[in-house]
Amino acid sequence: MSEDLGLQVRSELFKRNMKQKELADLVGISEAYLSDIIRGRRDGQKAQEHIKHIRKILNI
């Protein structure tokens, strides 16, 4: 799942000419934490809430 999420997020960021920092700011988390979530290093309950928010923001 994490690889799929990572590919989807990177693809959407590229399409929107958006940086990971901008997405992290929209979600309200640090860029490093966002990176960990995208790479599958974080998968707790809080990370799952952030993933839902990320998916909603990027429409994925």
Buried (B, 14 or more C-beta within 10 A) or exposed (E): EBEEBBEBBEEBBEEEEBEBEEBBEBBEBEBEBBBBBBEBEBEEEEBEEBBEBBBEBBEE
